Amino acid sequence: MIKKSNIVFFMFIFFFINLFSFAEDITILAEDSWYPYSGLIDGKLEGIAVDIIRAAFLAEGVIVEFIPFNYDRAMKLIKDGNGIACFDTPRTKEIEELYLWHNPPLFTAKSYFYAKATSPYAINSISDISNKRLGLTEGYGYGTAIDTNYELNKIYSKTDEILIKKLIADRLDLIILYDKVADYLIKKLKVEGQIKPVGISETTDLYLAFSKNHPLGKKYCEIFSRGLQKIIADGTYAKIWQSWEEKLKK
């Protein structure tokens, strides 16, 4: 006769084996220079979005691996079907029809206009930035008011870090940065007191953009939507944010 304890043991082993046999693995492209949302720190990909995406997929039994990539190049790759998904992406009108979108958004962030600390600028409307050299990062979406205004003097750089350096060197008058990214880069570059926010640009929903042209894009967009809703409902999402808020205060 098989002991009850042995039955329980074998049931546990059966469950454990099946849990991993049904698990799926996928690889997605991750923005490599937008910390604390997603960035390479000492050669390792870290960030708020990284942790949220990993947890949401895991809630649906999917193990995700990330390939750090230049954001602009990554978005082009997935648009052409050469990748399943990429983040962190603002869902703007200009790219709405090019990708698949999950629900709800990954997170919401605020972007601001930044100028040198000695600048007299106060940006309250789009007219306040006309005739000024506005620094933007290649491939990023900045909202319809900026993206579709072709009269603005927009000067593009490869990263936010380069924008800050150009601003301090008087090669730009204004730049747009997201608040948490700006806070991190200002500390990293040791330029505290040299630049300041001079007006809000917009509040933006950010997403994990899925490929319309990859055979698995639709499937994993739906899976991620379900997983994200699960971790919001069970409190995992809030715990990730709380953990990061505490980490960023240090």
N, C-alpha and C positions, 0 to 999 in steps of 0.2 A: 504494500500500500504506500502511495506517495504521501509524504507528510504535507500538512497544510502550509507550513513555512516554505517548503520547496515549491509548491504551486504558486505562492505569492512571488517567490524569487523568479520563477520562469515567466510569469506574467509580466513582471517588471522588465526582464530582458527582452521579451517579445515587443513590448511597447517601445522600449529604447531603440531597438533595431529598426522598427517600422517608422519611428519618428524621423530618423536620419535617412532611411531609404526613400521616403517620400519628399524629403527636403529638396528644393531646387537651388541651383547656383546660377547667378547672373552677374554680369560685369557692366558697370555704367561709368560714364566719364564724369569726373569731378573737377570743378574749378580749383585751380592750384594757387591762387593768389588773392583770396577774398576772406582771409581770416578776420574775425572769429567764426564766420559762417562756414567757410571751407578754404583750407590753405595748407601748404606744406610747412611744417614746423620741425626743424631738425631732421628733414628727410621723411617725416611721417605725416600722412594726411589726417588733419584734425578739424573739428568745427561743429558748430551747433547743427547745421544742416546735415552733416555727415552722421551724427548720432541719431537724429530724427529719422533719416532715411533708412539707416540700418535697422532701427527698432520697428519701423512700420513694415518693412519687408519681412522681418523675422516673425512678426505677429501673424503673417500669412504663410509661414513655413518656407520662406525664401531667404537664402543666405546671399548677401550682396557683397561683391568686391568692387573696389574703386580704382580707376586709373586716373591719376592727377593729370590735368591737361590745361593748356591755354584755353580760356573760355570761348573766345571768338572762333578758334579753330574747331573746338569741340562741337559748337552749335552747328557749324557747317557740315561736320561729319555726320551728325545724327539727322540733319535735314536731308542728306543724300542717302540715308539708310545704312550708313556705315557704323552705326552704334545704336543702342536701344534708347538711351536717355542721357541727359546732361543737366547739371544745376550749377548756380542758382539763377533762375531765369525770370525776369519780369514779363508778365503776360500783356504785352502791348498790342495795339491795333495793327502795327506793322508786321507782327509775326504771328498773330492769332491763328491764321489759317495754315501756317507752315508746320505746326506741331500739334501733338495731342496733349490735353491738359487734365490733370487729376482734380478731384474735389474732396476736401477743401484745400486752400493754398498751403504751402509748406510753412510759411511764416509771413509776417508783415514787418516792413522796415521803413524808416524815414531817411530821406536824403536831404542834404543841405548844400547851399552854396557856401564855399569857403574862400576867404581872401587873406592876404597878409594881415598880421595883427595891426599894422599901422594904417591900413586902408580905411577910407571914410565911407566905403560902400554900405548901403542898406538895401537889400533886394526884396521888394514887395510885389513886383509884377514883372512880366516878361520884358516890358519896355525898359526896365532898369538894367538889363544886361545887353542891350543893343550897343554896338560899337565897342564892346569889350571882348578881350580874348578869353574865350570860355574853354577850359580844358576838360575833355571827356576821355573815357577809356574805350578803346576799340571794341566793338561788338556788344557793348552794354546798351540797354534800353533806358531812356530817361523820361519817358512819358511823351504824349503827343505834342505838348506845347514846345518841347525841346527838339524831339526827333524829327518832326515835320516842318520845323521852321528853318528854311534854307537861307534866310537873310542873316542869321546869327553867324558870328565869326567863331566857328567851332574848330578846335584844334585837338586832334586825337593822339593819344599815347597808348602804349601797350599795357600799362598797369596803373593802378591808383598811386602806387609808390612813386612812379615817375612823375605823375601829375603834381604831387606835393613838392618834389624837388624843383620842378619847373616854376611853380608858383613862388617859391622862396627866392629863386634866381631871377625873378621879375620877367620871366618869359611868358607868363600868363597873368591875367587880371583876376580871374575867378576859376574855380574848379567845382565839380559836384562830387560829393562823397557821401556814402551811407554812414550814419553816426557811429555805430560800433566799429566799423572798419576804420573810420577816421581816428577814433580814440586809440585803437591798437597801433596804427601806423605812426601817429604822432609820438607815441612812447618809443616805438621801435627806432624811429629816425632821430630821436632826441631833439625834437623841434618844438617842445612845449613853449607856449607863449609867442611863437612866430607866426601861427596862422589861427584864424578864428571863423566860426560860422557867422554868416551875415544875412541869412534868410533861408526859409525852408523851400526845398524844391518840390518834393511830393512824398506822399505816403504810398508805398508800393507793396502789392502782394507778390511774393516770390514762389517759384514753382520748380519742380523737377520736370523739365520738358521732355516728352517722349516722341520718338520718331514716328512719323506717318508712313515712312517708306521702309521701315524695318519690319520683317514678318512677325516679330514678337512685341512690337511697340504697343499695340492696342491691348494685348493680353496683360502685359505688366503695368500698363497705366491703370487698368481696372483693379488689378491686384493691389497696387500701391494705394489707390483710393480707399479700398476697404481696410488695409492695414493702418493707414493714417487715422481713419475714423476710429479704429479700435484703440489705438494708443492715446488718442485724445480722451476717449470715454473712460478708459481705465486708469488715467492719471499719469501714465508713463511720459507723455508729452510734456506735461507741466513739470515733472521731476527733472527732465533733461534741461529745460529752460532754467529752473532754479539752480541746478548744479553749475551751469555756465555763468549765470549771473554772479554766483559766489566766486567762481574761478577768476572772472574778469575784474573783480574788485581787489584782488590781491596784487 
